[in-house]
Amino acid sequence: MIIALAGKGGVGKTSLAGILIDELARRHYKQKLLVIDADPAATLAMTLGIDAPAVTLADIRDSTPLDAGQIKQLPPGTSPARFVRDRLASDGVIARRRLRELDFDLLLMGHGQGPGCFCRINQALTQALASIQAEYDLIIIDNEAGLEHVSRYRLNRVDLFLLVLTPGQTSWQVANRIKTTAEATGISIGQTWYLYNRVYETSRLGSPGPRTLLLPECSTLMMFDRQGGPLHALAGNHPLRLALTPLIEQILAETTTATLTAIPFRSRLPADDGDSLPEIEPGIEPFRRPDAGI
């Protein structure tokens, strides 16, 4: 399974990616997991409270074969996917990390030298993903902000496309454009989930549709961001964790057959095949802080 998070800058993609990974760790996930920080800013490791790999994909893109289809000779009994994965690991690009009792691989895309487009680095990431994805049961990709990176991807599929947005017209429009762009590139998208982050008043959003989660504003996350605290310090019964439960349960159900203890959740989303964003009422501020006085 491949999960990709996307959205406008500043909506909380990296924080939510970190919480998803920590929830897998809390539930004793045992399958093979690869986490990719595809944002040149590369803050996911800090968010998780772990060390980032010393080498990024951008550092070795010209010296390491990333396209498994071009590899002519392989050691006996070694698949092309395993060969590329082992080469990236030996170069230090894929680093083994542990969160709680979860062992997983971490890869950073990195950034280019000097100004200019990230096209070559994104091409390297696309080649690496196509070559090594068979080695993992689950791949989680925290993308950079905006639309451009989506148009450069040439992945064969994304099983769960997580669009992160905050209540407001701009974020809503960017999320729609990202989804349209992703579909136009030819990526096969299994399901699209809409994660409304930093929600105060759900009543003004209308009725959330299927695969739409309303995630409460979290002052603790803001404090962690200021102080550099790791997300795994967030309380296990925090409302933000609970709100993500339907998504976590689907990930677990589709990537493992083990019986895992899930955090109780009061309600489930209705079974429906629609993939659409709830409309935000124009001309008003859709959400406000409870103490805003407006």
Contacts in CASP RR format, 6 or more apart in sequence:
PFRMAT RR
TARGET T0000
AUTHOR 0000-0000-0000
METHOD contacts of the structure
MODEL  1
MIIALAGKGGVGKTSLAGILIDELARRHYKQKLLVIDADPAATLAMTLGI
DAPAVTLADIRDSTPLDAGQIKQLPPGTSPARFVRDRLASDGVIARRRLR
ELDFDLLLMGHGQGPGCFCRINQALTQALASIQAEYDLIIIDNEAGLEHV
SRYRLNRVDLFLLVLTPGQTSWQVANRIKTTAEATGISIGQTWYLYNRVY
ETSRLGSPGPRTLLLPECSTLMMFDRQGGPLHALAGNHPLRLALTPLIEQ
ILAETTTATLTAIPFRSRLPADDGDSLPEIEPGIEPFRRPDAGI
1 137 0 8 1.000
1 138 0 8 1.000
1 139 0 8 1.000
1 159 0 8 1.000
1 160 0 8 1.000
1 251 0 8 1.000
1 254 0 8 1.000
1 255 0 8 1.000
2 133 0 8 1.000
2 139 0 8 1.000
2 141 0 8 1.000
2 155 0 8 1.000
2 157 0 8 1.000
2 158 0 8 1.000
2 159 0 8 1.000
2 160 0 8 1.000
3 20 0 8 1.000
3 138 0 8 1.000
3 139 0 8 1.000
3 140 0 8 1.000
3 141 0 8 1.000
3 158 0 8 1.000
3 159 0 8 1.000
3 160 0 8 1.000
3 162 0 8 1.000
3 251 0 8 1.000
4 141 0 8 1.000
4 143 0 8 1.000
4 158 0 8 1.000
4 160 0 8 1.000
4 161 0 8 1.000
4 162 0 8 1.000
5 13 0 8 1.000
5 16 0 8 1.000
5 17 0 8 1.000
5 140 0 8 1.000
5 141 0 8 1.000
5 142 0 8 1.000
5 143 0 8 1.000
5 162 0 8 1.000
5 164 0 8 1.000
6 13 0 8 1.000
6 143 0 8 1.000
6 146 0 8 1.000
6 150 0 8 1.000
6 161 0 8 1.000
6 162 0 8 1.000
6 163 0 8 1.000
6 164 0 8 1.000
6 178 0 8 1.000
6 182 0 8 1.000
7 13 0 8 1.000
7 143 0 8 1.000
7 145 0 8 1.000
7 146 0 8 1.000
7 163 0 8 1.000
7 164 0 8 1.000
7 165 0 8 1.000
7 171 0 8 1.000
7 174 0 8 1.000
7 175 0 8 1.000
7 178 0 8 1.000
8 145 0 8 1.000
8 146 0 8 1.000
8 165 0 8 1.000
8 166 0 8 1.000
8 170 0 8 1.000
8 171 0 8 1.000
8 174 0 8 1.000
8 175 0 8 1.000
9 145 0 8 1.000
9 146 0 8 1.000
10 145 0 8 1.000
10 166 0 8 1.000
11 164 0 8 1.000
11 165 0 8 1.000
11 166 0 8 1.000
11 171 0 8 1.000
11 197 0 8 1.000
11 198 0 8 1.000
12 164 0 8 1.000
12 197 0 8 1.000
13 142 0 8 1.000
13 143 0 8 1.000
13 145 0 8 1.000
13 164 0 8 1.000
14 39 0 8 1.000
14 43 0 8 1.000
14 44 0 8 1.000
14 47 0 8 1.000
14 142 0 8 1.000
15 47 0 8 1.000
15 221 0 8 1.000
15 225 0 8 1.000
15 231 0 8 1.000
16 162 0 8 1.000
16 164 0 8 1.000
16 195 0 8 1.000
16 197 0 8 1.000
16 215 0 8 1.000
16 244 0 8 1.000
17 35 0 8 1.000
17 44 0 8 1.000
17 47 0 8 1.000
17 140 0 8 1.000
17 142 0 8 1.000
18 44 0 8 1.000
18 47 0 8 1.000
18 48 0 8 1.000
18 142 0 8 1.000
18 231 0 8 1.000
19 231 0 8 1.000
19 234 0 8 1.000
19 240 0 8 1.000
19 241 0 8 1.000
19 244 0 8 1.000
20 140 0 8 1.000
20 244 0 8 1.000
20 247 0 8 1.000
20 248 0 8 1.000
20 251 0 8 1.000
21 33 0 8 1.000
21 35 0 8 1.000
21 48 0 8 1.000
21 99 0 8 1.000
21 102 0 8 1.000
21 104 0 8 1.000
21 140 0 8 1.000
22 48 0 8 1.000
22 99 0 8 1.000
22 100 0 8 1.000
22 231 0 8 1.000
22 232 0 8 1.000
22 234 0 8 1.000
23 241 0 8 1.000
23 244 0 8 1.000
23 248 0 8 1.000
24 33 0 8 1.000
24 102 0 8 1.000
24 248 0 8 1.000
24 251 0 8 1.000
24 252 0 8 1.000
25 99 0 8 1.000
25 100 0 8 1.000
25 101 0 8 1.000
25 102 0 8 1.000
25 232 0 8 1.000
26 100 0 8 1.000
26 236 0 8 1.000
27 248 0 8 1.000
27 252 0 8 1.000
27 260 0 8 1.000
27 261 0 8 1.000
27 262 0 8 1.000
28 101 0 8 1.000
28 102 0 8 1.000
28 260 0 8 1.000
29 102 0 8 1.000
29 252 0 8 1.000
29 256 0 8 1.000
29 260 0 8 1.000
30 256 0 8 1.000
30 258 0 8 1.000
31 137 0 8 1.000
31 138 0 8 1.000
31 255 0 8 1.000
31 256 0 8 1.000
32 135 0 8 1.000
32 136 0 8 1.000
32 137 0 8 1.000
32 138 0 8 1.000
33 102 0 8 1.000
33 104 0 8 1.000
33 105 0 8 1.000
33 136 0 8 1.000
33 137 0 8 1.000
33 138 0 8 1.000
33 139 0 8 1.000
33 140 0 8 1.000
34 94 0 8 1.000
34 104 0 8 1.000
34 105 0 8 1.000
34 106 0 8 1.000
34 107 0 8 1.000
34 132 0 8 1.000
34 135 0 8 1.000
34 136 0 8 1.000
34 138 0 8 1.000
34 139 0 8 1.000
34 140 0 8 1.000
35 44 0 8 1.000
35 97 0 8 1.000
35 104 0 8 1.000
35 105 0 8 1.000
35 106 0 8 1.000
35 107 0 8 1.000
35 139 0 8 1.000
35 140 0 8 1.000
35 142 0 8 1.000
36 106 0 8 1.000
36 107 0 8 1.000
36 108 0 8 1.000
36 109 0 8 1.000
36 125 0 8 1.000
36 129 0 8 1.000
36 139 0 8 1.000
36 140 0 8 1.000
36 141 0 8 1.000
36 142 0 8 1.000
37 43 0 8 1.000
37 44 0 8 1.000
37 45 0 8 1.000
37 52 0 8 1.000
37 106 0 8 1.000
37 107 0 8 1.000
37 108 0 8 1.000
37 109 0 8 1.000
37 110 0 8 1.000
37 142 0 8 1.000
38 109 0 8 1.000
38 125 0 8 1.000
38 141 0 8 1.000
38 142 0 8 1.000
38 143 0 8 1.000
38 144 0 8 1.000
38 149 0 8 1.000
39 109 0 8 1.000
39 142 0 8 1.000
39 143 0 8 1.000
39 144 0 8 1.000
39 145 0 8 1.000
40 109 0 8 1.000
40 110 0 8 1.000
40 111 0 8 1.000
40 112 0 8 1.000
40 118 0 8 1.000
40 121 0 8 1.000
40 144 0 8 1.000
41 144 0 8 1.000
42 52 0 8 1.000
42 56 0 8 1.000
42 108 0 8 1.000
42 109 0 8 1.000
42 110 0 8 1.000
42 111 0 8 1.000
44 142 0 8 1.000
45 51 0 8 1.000
45 52 0 8 1.000
45 53 0 8 1.000
45 97 0 8 1.000
45 106 0 8 1.000
45 108 0 8 1.000
46 52 0 8 1.000
46 228 0 8 1.000
47 230 0 8 1.000
47 231 0 8 1.000
48 97 0 8 1.000
48 99 0 8 1.000
48 230 0 8 1.000
48 231 0 8 1.000
48 232 0 8 1.000
49 229 0 8 1.000
49 230 0 8 1.000
49 231 0 8 1.000
49 232 0 8 1.000
50 97 0 8 1.000
50 98 0 8 1.000
50 99 0 8 1.000
50 106 0 8 1.000
51 95 0 8 1.000
51 97 0 8 1.000
52 95 0 8 1.000
52 106 0 8 1.000
52 108 0 8 1.000
53 92 0 8 1.000
53 93 0 8 1.000
53 94 0 8 1.000
53 95 0 8 1.000
53 106 0 8 1.000
53 107 0 8 1.000
53 108 0 8 1.000
54 92 0 8 1.000
54 95 0 8 1.000
55 91 0 8 1.000
55 92 0 8 1.000
55 93 0 8 1.000
56 93 0 8 1.000
56 108 0 8 1.000
56 109 0 8 1.000
56 110 0 8 1.000
56 111 0 8 1.000
57 88 0 8 1.000
57 93 0 8 1.000
57 107 0 8 1.000
57 108 0 8 1.000
57 109 0 8 1.000
57 110 0 8 1.000
57 121 0 8 1.000
57 124 0 8 1.000
57 125 0 8 1.000
57 128 0 8 1.000
58 109 0 8 1.000
58 110 0 8 1.000
58 111 0 8 1.000
58 112 0 8 1.000
58 121 0 8 1.000
58 124 0 8 1.000
59 93 0 8 1.000
59 110 0 8 1.000
60 88 0 8 1.000
60 91 0 8 1.000
60 93 0 8 1.000
61 120 0 8 1.000
61 121 0 8 1.000
61 124 0 8 1.000
63 91 0 8 1.000
64 87 0 8 1.000
64 88 0 8 1.000
64 91 0 8 1.000
64 93 0 8 1.000
65 71 0 8 1.000
65 84 0 8 1.000
65 87 0 8 1.000
66 84 0 8 1.000
66 124 0 8 1.000
66 127 0 8 1.000
66 128 0 8 1.000
66 131 0 8 1.000
67 127 0 8 1.000
67 130 0 8 1.000
67 131 0 8 1.000
68 80 0 8 1.000
68 81 0 8 1.000
68 83 0 8 1.000
68 84 0 8 1.000
68 130 0 8 1.000
68 131 0 8 1.000
68 132 0 8 1.000
69 80 0 8 1.000
69 131 0 8 1.000
71 80 0 8 1.000
71 83 0 8 1.000
71 84 0 8 1.000
74 80 0 8 1.000
74 83 0 8 1.000
75 83 0 8 1.000
78 86 0 8 1.000
79 134 0 8 1.000
80 131 0 8 1.000
81 131 0 8 1.000
81 132 0 8 1.000
81 133 0 8 1.000
81 134 0 8 1.000
81 135 0 8 1.000
82 135 0 8 1.000
84 128 0 8 1.000
84 131 0 8 1.000
84 132 0 8 1.000
85 94 0 8 1.000
85 131 0 8 1.000
85 132 0 8 1.000
85 135 0 8 1.000
88 94 0 8 1.000
88 107 0 8 1.000
88 128 0 8 1.000
88 132 0 8 1.000
89 95 0 8 1.000
89 96 0 8 1.000
89 105 0 8 1.000
93 107 0 8 1.000
93 108 0 8 1.000
94 105 0 8 1.000
94 106 0 8 1.000
94 107 0 8 1.000
95 105 0 8 1.000
95 106 0 8 1.000
95 107 0 8 1.000
96 103 0 8 1.000
96 104 0 8 1.000
96 105 0 8 1.000
96 106 0 8 1.000
97 103 0 8 1.000
97 104 0 8 1.000
97 105 0 8 1.000
97 106 0 8 1.000
98 104 0 8 1.000
99 232 0 8 1.000
100 232 0 8 1.000
105 136 0 8 1.000
107 128 0 8 1.000
109 121 0 8 1.000
109 122 0 8 1.000
109 125 0 8 1.000
110 121 0 8 1.000
111 118 0 8 1.000
111 121 0 8 1.000
112 118 0 8 1.000
112 120 0 8 1.000
112 121 0 8 1.000
118 149 0 8 1.000
118 152 0 8 1.000
119 152 0 8 1.000
122 149 0 8 1.000
122 152 0 8 1.000
122 153 0 8 1.000
123 152 0 8 1.000
126 152 0 8 1.000
126 153 0 8 1.000
126 154 0 8 1.000
126 155 0 8 1.000
129 139 0 8 1.000
129 155 0 8 1.000
130 154 0 8 1.000
130 155 0 8 1.000
130 156 0 8 1.000
133 139 0 8 1.000
137 255 0 8 1.000
137 256 0 8 1.000
138 251 0 8 1.000
138 255 0 8 1.000
143 149 0 8 1.000
143 150 0 8 1.000
146 174 0 8 1.000
146 178 0 8 1.000
147 174 0 8 1.000
147 177 0 8 1.000
147 178 0 8 1.000
147 181 0 8 1.000
150 178 0 8 1.000
150 181 0 8 1.000
150 182 0 8 1.000
150 185 0 8 1.000
151 181 0 8 1.000
151 184 0 8 1.000
151 185 0 8 1.000
153 182 0 8 1.000
153 185 0 8 1.000
153 187 0 8 1.000
154 185 0 8 1.000
154 187 0 8 1.000
155 187 0 8 1.000
156 187 0 8 1.000
156 188 0 8 1.000
157 187 0 8 1.000
157 188 0 8 1.000
157 189 0 8 1.000
157 190 0 8 1.000
158 182 0 8 1.000
158 187 0 8 1.000
158 188 0 8 1.000
158 189 0 8 1.000
158 190 0 8 1.000
159 190 0 8 1.000
159 191 0 8 1.000
159 254 0 8 1.000
160 190 0 8 1.000
160 191 0 8 1.000
160 193 0 8 1.000
160 247 0 8 1.000
160 250 0 8 1.000
160 251 0 8 1.000
161 179 0 8 1.000
161 182 0 8 1.000
161 189 0 8 1.000
161 190 0 8 1.000
161 191 0 8 1.000
161 192 0 8 1.000
161 193 0 8 1.000
162 192 0 8 1.000
162 193 0 8 1.000
162 195 0 8 1.000
162 247 0 8 1.000
163 175 0 8 1.000
163 178 0 8 1.000
163 179 0 8 1.000
163 192 0 8 1.000
163 193 0 8 1.000
163 194 0 8 1.000
163 195 0 8 1.000
164 175 0 8 1.000
164 195 0 8 1.000
164 197 0 8 1.000
165 171 0 8 1.000
165 172 0 8 1.000
165 174 0 8 1.000
165 175 0 8 1.000
165 194 0 8 1.000
165 195 0 8 1.000
165 196 0 8 1.000
165 197 0 8 1.000
165 277 0 8 1.000
166 196 0 8 1.000
166 197 0 8 1.000
166 198 0 8 1.000
167 196 0 8 1.000
167 198 0 8 1.000
167 199 0 8 1.000
167 200 0 8 1.000
167 204 0 8 1.000
167 205 0 8 1.000
167 280 0 8 1.000
167 286 0 8 1.000
167 287 0 8 1.000
168 280 0 8 1.000
168 285 0 8 1.000
168 286 0 8 1.000
168 287 0 8 1.000
169 280 0 8 1.000
169 282 0 8 1.000
169 286 0 8 1.000
172 277 0 8 1.000
172 280 0 8 1.000
175 194 0 8 1.000
175 277 0 8 1.000
176 277 0 8 1.000
179 192 0 8 1.000
182 189 0 8 1.000
183 189 0 8 1.000
191 211 0 8 1.000
191 275 0 8 1.000
192 211 0 8 1.000
192 275 0 8 1.000
193 211 0 8 1.000
193 212 0 8 1.000
193 213 0 8 1.000
193 247 0 8 1.000
194 211 0 8 1.000
194 212 0 8 1.000
194 213 0 8 1.000
194 277 0 8 1.000
194 278 0 8 1.000
195 213 0 8 1.000
195 215 0 8 1.000
195 247 0 8 1.000
196 205 0 8 1.000
196 208 0 8 1.000
196 212 0 8 1.000
196 213 0 8 1.000
196 214 0 8 1.000
196 215 0 8 1.000
197 215 0 8 1.000
198 215 0 8 1.000
198 216 0 8 1.000
198 217 0 8 1.000
198 218 0 8 1.000
198 287 0 8 1.000
199 205 0 8 1.000
199 214 0 8 1.000
199 215 0 8 1.000
199 216 0 8 1.000
199 217 0 8 1.000
199 287 0 8 1.000
200 216 0 8 1.000
200 217 0 8 1.000
200 287 0 8 1.000
200 288 0 8 1.000
200 289 0 8 1.000
200 290 0 8 1.000
201 286 0 8 1.000
201 287 0 8 1.000
201 288 0 8 1.000
202 208 0 8 1.000
202 214 0 8 1.000
204 280 0 8 1.000
204 281 0 8 1.000
204 284 0 8 1.000
204 286 0 8 1.000
204 287 0 8 1.000
205 214 0 8 1.000
205 278 0 8 1.000
205 280 0 8 1.000
205 286 0 8 1.000
205 287 0 8 1.000
206 278 0 8 1.000
206 279 0 8 1.000
207 278 0 8 1.000
208 214 0 8 1.000
208 269 0 8 1.000
208 278 0 8 1.000
209 269 0 8 1.000
209 270 0 8 1.000
209 272 0 8 1.000
209 274 0 8 1.000
209 276 0 8 1.000
209 278 0 8 1.000
210 269 0 8 1.000
210 270 0 8 1.000
210 271 0 8 1.000
210 272 0 8 1.000
210 273 0 8 1.000
210 274 0 8 1.000
210 275 0 8 1.000
211 269 0 8 1.000
211 275 0 8 1.000
212 269 0 8 1.000
212 277 0 8 1.000
212 278 0 8 1.000
213 243 0 8 1.000
213 244 0 8 1.000
213 246 0 8 1.000
213 247 0 8 1.000
213 269 0 8 1.000
214 243 0 8 1.000
215 240 0 8 1.000
215 243 0 8 1.000
215 244 0 8 1.000
216 239 0 8 1.000
216 240 0 8 1.000
216 243 0 8 1.000
217 289 0 8 1.000
218 234 0 8 1.000
218 238 0 8 1.000
218 239 0 8 1.000
218 240 0 8 1.000
220 234 0 8 1.000
220 235 0 8 1.000
220 238 0 8 1.000
221 231 0 8 1.000
221 234 0 8 1.000
221 240 0 8 1.000
224 230 0 8 1.000
224 231 0 8 1.000
224 233 0 8 1.000
224 234 0 8 1.000
234 240 0 8 1.000
234 241 0 8 1.000
235 241 0 8 1.000
236 263 0 8 1.000
237 263 0 8 1.000
241 263 0 8 1.000
242 263 0 8 1.000
242 265 0 8 1.000
245 262 0 8 1.000
245 263 0 8 1.000
245 265 0 8 1.000
246 265 0 8 1.000
246 268 0 8 1.000
246 269 0 8 1.000
248 262 0 8 1.000
249 262 0 8 1.000
249 265 0 8 1.000
252 260 0 8 1.000
252 262 0 8 1.000
280 286 0 8 1.000
285 294 0 8 1.000
288 294 0 8 1.000
END
